Amino acid sequence: MGTLQKVVVVEGCRTPFLRSGTNYMDLLSYQLGGFAIKGLLTKTGIDPKLIDGVILGNVIASVKTPNVAREAALVAGIPQKAPCRTVSQACISANRAIADAYQEIMTGHADIIIAGGIEHISDAPIQFPKKMRKKLFLAHKLKGLGDGIKFLSSLRVSDFIPERPAIAEYTTNKSMGADCDIMAARFGITRAEQDVYAMRSHQMAAKAQQKGFLTEEMVSVKFPPKFKEIQNDNGIRANSKINKLAHLRPAFDKKFGTLTAANSSFLTDGASAVLIMSDEKAKSLGFIAKAEIVDFTFTGQRL
């Protein structure tokens, strides 16, 4: 193995983060990711031809664009020759993408990589029940009118009831909120403490937005047919009151839970990207590093 390269973060940006089911409803996942990558290219002025690869994290994958990193990179103007891949590791998928980029650059397999993440809950795939999917899959073998009539007669009303998309671990069927309720109970984090912390977070975010502190990190989003410019996060609740938060019912564990719709994260649509380089390459291109990536670690555990 040759000399390991020093790896630095040059720049980063993100789209505004919106509540799912709001203004990004008409976008596909890859388009949202494309805005973040294009914004990063514009912000840094780097030549897209210099990008050695794109790695994006994603949890809720679209059937149409399973390698969403590839589609997002292409729509943003990254040349086709740049290899792109999508990684998934639950809610730290973007961190996984950055760690992978770090390893590739550190070992000399690349000099410049764009890494980040896309989550577009509004574009979550909605499936039919398994029995309906099986019927539809076998339908391509139908031959003649008789088979068609037989197929139609096999359909039931229940076959057309879609499965609600859920962000939950398959083996346990638990969402992050359900696991967090367990964690809060285990470590004695009270409902009141969570409410105060949540209210403070929203108030500080609102102040940061009003003073323009978030403007530098965000890229605006405009798309047809209205081309309305989206410039701000829309999930910040600046006027949260502690007495109102205290009256909300638990959102996950309905009986013993302490997590509510107000002190938990809302389902979000958004994308982000960072430009990662070897320190040597950054200096040769005239970039000033914002941070150095020294190491990383991941762990998997059950409460």
C-alpha positions as CSV (number, residue, x, y, z in Angstrom):
1,M,0.0,0.0,0.0
2,G,1.3,3.5,-0.9
3,T,1.2,6.6,1.2
4,L,-2.3,7.4,2.6
5,Q,-3.7,10.7,1.5
6,K,-5.0,13.4,3.9
7,V,-8.7,13.9,3.2
8,V,-10.5,17.2,3.6
9,V,-14.0,18.7,3.2
10,V,-13.9,21.7,0.9
11,E,-17.6,22.8,0.8
12,G,-21.1,21.7,1.4
13,C,-24.7,22.7,0.7
14,R,-28.3,21.5,1.0
15,T,-31.7,22.1,-0.3
16,P,-34.3,23.6,2.0
17,F,-35.7,20.8,4.2
18,L,-39.5,20.6,3.8
19,R,-42.2,18.6,5.6
20,S,-43.1,15.6,3.5
21,G,-46.2,16.1,1.4
22,T,-45.7,19.8,0.9
23,N,-43.8,21.7,-1.9
24,Y,-41.6,18.9,-3.2
25,M,-44.6,16.6,-3.9
26,D,-44.2,16.9,-7.7
27,L,-40.4,16.1,-7.7
28,L,-38.8,12.7,-7.9
29,S,-36.0,11.7,-5.6
30,Y,-33.2,12.0,-8.1
31,Q,-34.4,15.5,-9.1
32,L,-34.1,16.7,-5.5
33,G,-30.6,15.2,-5.2
34,G,-29.7,16.9,-8.5
35,F,-30.5,20.3,-7.0
36,A,-28.1,19.7,-4.1
37,I,-25.2,18.5,-6.4
38,K,-25.8,21.3,-8.9
39,G,-25.8,23.8,-6.1
40,L,-22.5,22.5,-4.8
41,L,-20.9,22.7,-8.3
42,T,-22.2,26.3,-8.6
43,K,-21.1,27.3,-5.1
44,T,-17.5,26.0,-5.6
45,G,-17.1,26.7,-9.3
46,I,-15.4,23.4,-9.7
47,D,-15.3,21.8,-13.2
48,P,-17.7,18.8,-13.2
49,K,-15.2,16.9,-15.3
50,L,-12.9,16.8,-12.3
51,I,-15.3,14.8,-10.2
52,D,-14.1,11.3,-9.8
53,G,-17.4,9.9,-8.4
54,V,-20.6,10.5,-6.6
55,I,-21.8,8.6,-3.5
56,L,-25.2,9.3,-2.0
57,G,-27.0,7.8,1.0
58,N,-30.7,7.0,0.8
59,V,-33.2,5.0,2.9
60,I,-36.5,5.1,1.0
61,A,-35.5,3.9,-2.4
62,S,-37.5,4.5,-5.5
63,V,-38.2,1.5,-7.7
64,K,-37.7,3.7,-10.8
65,T,-34.2,5.0,-9.7
66,P,-32.6,2.4,-7.4
67,N,-29.2,4.0,-8.0
68,V,-30.5,7.5,-7.3
69,A,-26.9,8.8,-7.0
70,R,-26.4,8.1,-10.7
71,E,-29.5,9.9,-11.9
72,A,-29.0,12.8,-9.5
73,A,-25.4,13.2,-10.8
74,L,-26.4,13.2,-14.4
75,V,-29.2,15.7,-14.1
76,A,-26.8,18.0,-12.2
77,G,-24.3,17.9,-15.0
78,I,-21.7,15.4,-13.8
79,P,-20.2,13.6,-16.8
80,Q,-21.3,10.0,-17.5
81,K,-17.8,8.6,-17.0
82,A,-18.0,9.4,-13.3
83,P,-19.0,6.2,-11.4
84,C,-21.9,6.8,-9.0
85,R,-23.4,4.6,-6.3
86,T,-26.1,4.7,-3.7
87,V,-25.6,3.4,-0.2
88,S,-28.1,2.7,2.6
89,Q,-27.5,2.3,6.3
90,A,-30.8,3.6,7.9
91,C,-30.6,7.2,9.0
92,I,-26.9,7.5,8.8
93,S,-26.8,6.7,5.1
94,A,-25.3,10.0,4.2
95,N,-22.6,9.5,6.8
96,R,-21.9,6.1,5.2
97,A,-21.6,7.8,1.9
98,I,-19.0,10.3,3.3
99,A,-17.1,7.5,5.0
100,D,-16.9,5.6,1.7
101,A,-15.7,8.7,-0.1
102,Y,-13.1,9.2,2.6
103,Q,-11.8,5.7,2.2
104,E,-11.5,6.0,-1.6
105,I,-9.6,9.2,-1.4
106,M,-7.4,8.2,1.5
107,T,-6.3,5.1,-0.4
108,G,-5.6,6.9,-3.6
109,H,-8.5,5.4,-5.6
110,A,-9.9,8.9,-6.2
111,D,-9.0,12.6,-5.6
112,I,-12.4,14.3,-5.7
113,I,-15.8,12.9,-4.7
114,I,-19.2,14.4,-4.1
115,A,-20.9,12.6,-1.2
116,G,-24.2,13.3,0.6
117,G,-27.8,12.1,1.0
118,I,-31.3,12.2,-0.4
119,E,-34.5,11.5,1.4
120,H,-37.8,12.2,-0.3
121,I,-40.6,10.6,1.7
122,S,-43.1,12.2,-0.6
123,D,-41.7,10.0,-3.3
124,A,-41.9,6.8,-1.2
125,P,-43.1,3.8,-3.3
126,I,-46.5,2.6,-2.4
127,Q,-47.1,-1.1,-3.0
128,F,-50.1,-3.4,-3.4
129,P,-50.4,-6.3,-1.0
130,K,-48.2,-9.4,-1.8
131,K,-51.1,-11.4,-3.1
132,M,-51.9,-8.7,-5.6
133,R,-48.3,-8.3,-6.7
134,K,-48.2,-12.0,-7.3
135,K,-51.3,-11.9,-9.5
136,L,-49.9,-9.0,-11.5
137,F,-46.6,-10.6,-11.9
138,L,-48.2,-13.8,-13.3
139,A,-50.5,-11.8,-15.5
140,H,-47.8,-11.3,-18.1
141,K,-48.2,-15.0,-19.0
142,L,-51.9,-14.7,-19.8
143,K,-52.9,-15.9,-23.2
144,G,-56.2,-15.4,-24.9
145,L,-59.6,-14.1,-23.7
146,G,-60.2,-17.1,-21.4
147,D,-57.1,-16.4,-19.3
148,G,-58.0,-12.7,-19.2
149,I,-61.5,-13.4,-17.9
150,K,-60.1,-15.9,-15.3
151,F,-57.6,-13.3,-14.1
152,L,-60.2,-10.6,-13.7
153,S,-62.5,-12.9,-11.8
154,S,-59.7,-13.7,-9.4
155,L,-59.4,-10.1,-8.3
156,R,-60.9,-8.9,-5.0
157,V,-61.5,-5.5,-3.6
158,S,-58.9,-6.1,-0.9
159,D,-56.3,-6.7,-3.6
160,F,-56.5,-3.0,-4.4
161,I,-55.9,-1.6,-0.9
162,P,-52.3,-0.3,-1.0
163,E,-49.9,-1.0,1.8
164,R,-49.1,2.2,3.8
165,P,-45.4,3.0,3.5
166,A,-43.6,2.8,6.9
167,I,-40.1,3.8,7.9
168,A,-39.5,0.9,10.2
169,E,-36.9,-1.9,10.6
170,Y,-38.2,-5.0,8.9
171,T,-37.1,-7.6,11.5
172,T,-38.6,-5.7,14.5
173,N,-41.3,-3.6,12.7
174,K,-40.2,-0.8,15.0
175,S,-39.7,2.8,13.8
176,M,-37.0,5.1,15.1
177,G,-39.6,6.8,17.2
178,A,-40.6,3.6,18.9
179,D,-37.0,2.8,19.6
180,C,-36.4,6.3,20.9
181,D,-39.3,5.9,23.3
182,I,-37.5,2.9,24.8
183,M,-34.2,4.8,24.9
184,A,-35.8,7.8,26.7
185,A,-37.3,5.5,29.3
186,R,-34.1,3.6,29.8
187,F,-32.0,6.8,30.4
188,G,-34.7,8.6,32.3
189,I,-35.2,11.5,29.9
190,T,-38.6,13.0,30.8
191,R,-41.3,14.3,28.6
192,A,-40.8,17.8,30.0
193,E,-37.1,17.8,29.2
194,Q,-37.8,16.7,25.7
195,D,-40.5,19.3,25.2
196,V,-38.2,22.1,26.5
197,Y,-35.3,20.9,24.3
198,A,-37.6,20.7,21.2
199,M,-39.0,24.2,21.8
200,R,-35.5,25.7,22.2
201,S,-34.4,24.0,19.0
202,H,-37.2,25.4,17.0
203,Q,-36.8,28.9,18.4
204,M,-33.0,28.9,17.7
205,A,-33.6,27.6,14.2
206,A,-36.1,30.3,13.6
207,K,-33.7,33.0,14.7
208,A,-30.9,31.5,12.6
209,Q,-33.2,31.6,9.6
210,Q,-34.4,35.1,10.2
211,K,-30.8,36.4,10.6
212,G,-29.7,34.7,7.4
213,F,-27.3,32.2,9.1
214,L,-28.8,29.3,7.0
215,T,-28.7,31.1,3.7
216,E,-25.1,30.2,3.0
217,E,-25.6,26.5,3.3
218,M,-28.8,26.3,1.3
219,V,-29.4,26.3,-2.4
220,S,-32.8,27.5,-3.7
221,V,-35.1,25.1,-5.6
222,K,-37.3,26.0,-8.6
223,F,-39.0,23.6,-10.9
224,P,-41.9,23.6,-13.4
225,P,-44.7,24.4,-14.0
226,K,-44.8,27.3,-11.5
227,F,-41.1,27.8,-10.9
228,K,-41.8,29.1,-7.4
229,E,-38.5,29.6,-5.6
230,I,-38.2,27.6,-2.4
231,Q,-35.6,29.2,-0.2
232,N,-36.4,28.2,3.4
233,D,-37.1,25.2,5.6
234,N,-40.8,25.0,6.3
235,G,-40.8,22.7,9.4
236,I,-39.5,25.3,11.9
237,R,-42.2,26.2,14.5
238,A,-41.0,29.6,15.8
239,N,-44.0,30.1,18.0
240,S,-44.0,26.9,20.0
241,K,-45.3,27.2,23.5
242,I,-44.4,24.8,26.2
243,N,-48.0,24.6,27.6
244,K,-49.3,23.6,24.2
245,L,-46.5,21.0,23.7
246,A,-47.4,19.5,27.1
247,H,-51.0,18.6,26.0
248,L,-50.0,16.6,22.9
249,R,-50.5,12.9,23.0
250,P,-47.6,10.4,22.5
251,A,-47.0,9.6,18.8
252,F,-45.5,6.1,19.1
253,D,-46.1,4.3,22.3
254,K,-49.6,5.6,22.9
255,K,-49.7,4.5,26.6
256,F,-46.3,5.0,28.0
257,G,-44.4,7.0,25.4
258,T,-42.9,10.5,25.8
259,L,-42.3,11.3,22.1
260,T,-44.9,13.5,20.4
261,A,-45.3,15.1,17.0
262,A,-43.8,18.3,18.5
263,N,-40.7,16.9,20.2
264,S,-39.8,14.5,17.4
265,S,-38.4,15.1,13.9
266,F,-41.0,15.5,11.2
267,L,-40.9,13.4,8.0
268,T,-38.7,15.3,5.7
269,D,-37.9,15.8,2.1
270,G,-34.4,17.1,1.3
271,A,-31.0,16.5,-0.1
272,S,-27.4,17.5,0.8
273,A,-24.0,17.2,-0.7
274,V,-20.3,17.8,0.3
275,L,-17.2,18.2,-1.8
276,I,-14.4,15.9,-0.5
277,M,-10.9,16.0,-1.8
278,S,-7.4,14.9,-1.0
279,D,-5.6,17.8,0.7
280,E,-3.0,17.9,-2.0
281,K,-5.6,18.2,-4.8
282,A,-7.5,20.9,-2.8
283,K,-4.4,23.0,-2.5
284,S,-3.5,22.5,-6.2
285,L,-7.0,23.8,-7.2
286,G,-6.8,26.7,-4.8
287,F,-9.5,25.5,-2.3
288,I,-9.3,26.2,1.4
289,A,-10.4,23.1,3.4
290,K,-13.2,23.6,6.0
291,A,-12.4,20.4,7.8
292,E,-10.2,17.3,7.8
293,I,-11.7,13.8,8.0
294,V,-9.5,11.9,10.4
295,D,-11.4,8.7,11.1
296,F,-14.9,7.2,11.5
297,T,-16.7,4.3,13.2
298,F,-20.1,2.7,13.0
299,T,-21.9,0.4,15.4
300,G,-25.0,-1.7,15.3
301,Q,-26.9,-2.5,18.5
302,R,-30.3,-3.3,20.0
303,L,-31.6,-1.5,23.0
